[in-house]
């Protein structure tokens, strides 16, 4: 396969932009101010659940004007059917003692809500000073557990989306916008 065919195939899978780079930047600036105003001078720990939220976390932490630290977690959840088995396996854990921080989980998208709900329970059990969740995208139509973020930048319909850290088969994370994925590529 030649490079042009690969690039054409990549581009055909981008159905349409649903949230522009400029819209994302404006929403992050607003969220950064809201967080800065809320935690003035108190120790903040931003926690990204890898991999999807890393782009959002990078821009969000630069929009926050009060001191903050960042951390990353990797988690896998095991479910049968539509109910949680309650088993969340942490494949990379935090190094920080969260009891010394106001923790903000930075998420790329809330879909079913199951994994994030379990991660919140896990971190709450570690007694942070406070715990909040900010998400770039929320798809409430897909929710299987009752869960709402404290801050949601965009609520979207049940589209499969790519870009700005979100992927399909590890591709498209580098797009500077959120796009609907075109599975057929036509």
Helices and strands as residue ranges (DSSP letters): H 3-12, E 14-19, H 21-38, E 44-49, H 54-63, E 68-80, E 83-92, G 98-100, E 102-110, H 114-124, E 130-138, G 140-142, E 151-155, E 161-162, E 178-181
